[in-house]
């Protein structure tokens, strides 16, 4: 001890740091926030070849340091496909099955997983998570006609299933809805706000495939359609309209392309105690010319206490 006391003045004199043995260690807890991003030109075609330096990502207005960047997102997918089996869309069933089967067959890789839910008055899990498209096809063949359409309940239940997906840090979570957009159920426990909040907590990108059996606005539930469109925009997904049976195949093909042509941006956000607020995200292009001619699509927020 005497020798150490003699050395301290000398260390201080020459400017060397002196460390206390019990100095407190400050730790900042963070979470990885994944933001799948799609960039398209004026014709809607995907734009590839951009780099990390082309993007700026902000959370609640503050620029974030990009920690993960993939030009073509190859990270695993967890997909819940929720199919409306109510009487209003039953005429499309055979085409739905064929298109959904092809979608699962072409998209699923060994690292991916898909869950199949049918919904009408209630939501029922038909096939639990699997990477075997044959199981999905078998489940599609077992779908039966139901009554009414509890659309928001279905979105809530499907989002809950996505929270139970494999917990890979960079896994992308997707909710595919095949429906006419109507919510005519007398069950009103789950409304629009609860449904979209649960989707955002699950980190789900919502992709509605909206079947339009009636073309005139006066004869269909456009409020439901508009709600689905807003959900897609808020979660970074994309909506597709189907007016003819064969359009279902095209819609599923475009959906598959959309998932294959994503950039993946990840950043670490500090946790703020027991904060449960919705944090806002914006992704923009740095080049002013590109920003004017290209469109950028990503989720607009996430809940800080999301699972």
N, C-alpha and C positions, 0 to 999 in steps of 0.2 A: 504493500500500500504506500509506503514511504517513497519507493522508487517511482510509482505512478504519479504521486503528487509533485515530484521533482520534474517529471517530464511534461506536465500540463502546460506550464508557462512557456516552455520551449516550443511545443506544438502550436500554441496560439500565436506565438511570435512569428513563426514562419508561415502561418496561414493555413495549416493543415486542419481539416475538420475533426471535431471531437464528437463522437456519438455516445449518447447516453445508453446504458445497457437496457433500460426499460422504456425506450421511446415508443409512444403509441403508433400503431400501424393503421392508417386510414384506408378503408376499403369502400369503393363505390360499386354498388350492385347494379348490374346492367342486364338488359335482355336483348336478344337478337331479334330485330324486326325485318321480316322478309317482305319485299315489295315486287311481285311480278309486274312487268311493264310491257305493254304492247305499243309499238310505234307504226303508224300507217301513213301513206302518202294521200294525196287528194282523191285518189281513186279507191282508197280503202285497202290497197295492197300493202303487205307487211314490209317494213324497211329494216334491212339487216346491215351489219358492218359497223354499227356505232360502237364507241368505246366508253369506258368509264368516265373519261374526261368530257364526254358530250353531255353528261347529265348533272343536274343539281337536285338533291332531295332535301326537303325541309320537313321538320316536325314542329307544329305550332309556330311556324314562321322562322324557326332557327335552322340554319344550314347544318346538315349532318355529314360526318365523314363516312364515305362509302367503304365498308369493310369487305363486302363480297360482291363480285360482279361476274355474271355469266352472259355471254352474247347470245347463246341459244340454250335456254334453260333446260337442263337434262335432269334436274332434281326430281325425286319421286313424286308421284301424284296420288292423292287420296280423293276419290270421286264418289259422291252420293248422287245417284240418278233417281229422281222422284217422278213417278209417272201418274198423271191424273187418270183415274179409271171411272170417273163419273159419266153419266149418260150423255152429257153434252159433247163428249169427245170420243165416245165408243166407236163411232163409224170409222175412225182413223186407226183402230187398234192393230190390224194386221200390218199396215205400213209402219206404224210406230215400232212394232216388234222387230221387223226386218231392219229398219234403219238403226235402231238402238243396238241390235246384235252386231251389225257391221262396225259400229262405232267402238264397242267394247273389244271386238276381235282385233281391230287395227291399232287401237291405242294402247291397250294394256301390255306392260312389260313386266318382267319378274319382280321388279322393285315397286310396282304400282299396286293399288288396290281399289276395288269398286264395291259399293254397297247399293242394293236396289230396294227402293221403297215404293209402295203403291199408296195412293191416297184418294179418298172420296170424302165420306163423312168422317172417317178416321184414317190415320196414317199407320201403315203396317210394314214392318221390315220383311221383305220377301227373301232376300239373299243377304247374308252378312258379308263383311269385307272379304274379298277374294281377288286373286289375280288371274283366275281361270275364266275366260270369256264364256266357256260352255256352261258354267253354273249360272252366269247372268242370263244366257239364252234360255236355259231351263226355267229360270224364274219368270222371264218375260212371257213364256208360254202359259204360266199358271195365273196370270193376272185376270181378275174377274171384274165385271161391272159392279160399280157401287152407286150410292145415292148421294146427292148434294156434292159440294166441294168445299172442304175446309182448307183453303189454300194457305193462309198464314200459319195455321197449325202445322201443316206439312213442312213449311220452310223452317219453323222452329224445331220440329222433331229432327229433320234432316241435318240442321246445323248442330244439334246436340250430338248426333252420330259423328259428325266431323271432329268434334272435340275429343272423341275416343279413337281417332285414327292413330296410326303409328307416330311416335313423337320425334321423328327426325327433325333436326334443327332447321333444315332448309326445305322441308316437304311443302308442296303446294296443295292447297285444299280447294276443291271445286264442288259446287252444287249445281247440277243440271236439272232444270224443271221442264217437263213436257206437259203443257196445260193450255186451256183456252183463256186463262187469266181471270176466270170468274171465281168469286168467293161468295157462295150463296148459302153457306151453312148457318144454322141457328146458333152454333157454338161461337161465342165471341170472346172467350177467355184470352185468346191470343190475337192481337190486332197487328196492324202494319208496324208500329214502332217496336213492339216486342220482338217481332219476327226479324226485322232488319238488324236490331241490336244483337240478337243471338247469333246471326250470321257473321257480324263483325267481330264478335267475341271469339268465334271459331276460326277467324281468318279466312272465311270462305269467299270465293269469287262466285257470284251467282250468274248463271247462264240460262235465261228463260228461252225455251222454244215455244212460241206463242201460236197456237193453232187458231185459225180464224174461220170457223164454219159459216159465219154470217158476216158479210162484208160491210153492211150498212151500220154506221155508228148507233143508230136508233135501236138496233136489234142485238147488241152485244154489250158486255160489261167493259167499257173502255176505261173505267176507273181502275179495274183490276189490271188491265194492260199497262196503264200509266204507272201504277205502283211497281209492277215488275221491272219496267224500264228504269225507273228511279233506283231500284235496288241494284240492278246491274251496274249502273253508273257509279253508285256509291261504293260498290265492292270491287270494282275493277273488272267486272265481267262484261258480257256482251249479249244483246238480245237478238233473236231471229224471228221473223214472221213467216208463217206457213199458211198459204192460201190453197195450195193444191197438195194432194197426198204425196206426190213425188218430191215436193219441196222439202219433206222431212229428211230425205237422204242428203240433200244439198246442205241443209242446216247443220246436220251432224258432221258432215265433212268439213264445213267452215269452222265449226267448233273445235274439231280436232286440229286443224291448221293453226287456229288461234293459240292453242296450248303449246304447240310445237315451235311457234315463232315468238316466244316471249324472251325478254331480257329478265334477268333476276338481279335485283339490287338488295343488298342487306346492310344494315347499319346497327350499331349498338346504342340503345337509348337508356339513359339512367332511370332507375326506378325511384319514385318519389313517395316513399312511405307507403301508406295504404291507399294511394290514389286510385280511384276507379273511373276516372273521367275518360271521355273520348278524345284521343289525341289526333289532331289533324295532320294529314300527310299531303304534300304536293311534290310532284316530279315534273321537272321542266328541262327543256333543251337549252344549252348554253349559247349556241349559235343563233343570233337573232333571225337570220334568214330561214334557217331550218325550223325555228319556232313558229314562224308565220305560215309555212307550207306543210308541215307535218303535224299530225295529231298524236298526242301521248295519252295513253289510258292506263290507269292504275287505281288501286283502292285509295279512298280519300281519308281513311282513318282506321284506328284500332283502339280497343279498350285496354287501358294500362293494366287492369287486373285480369286480362283474358288468360284462359288456361292454355 
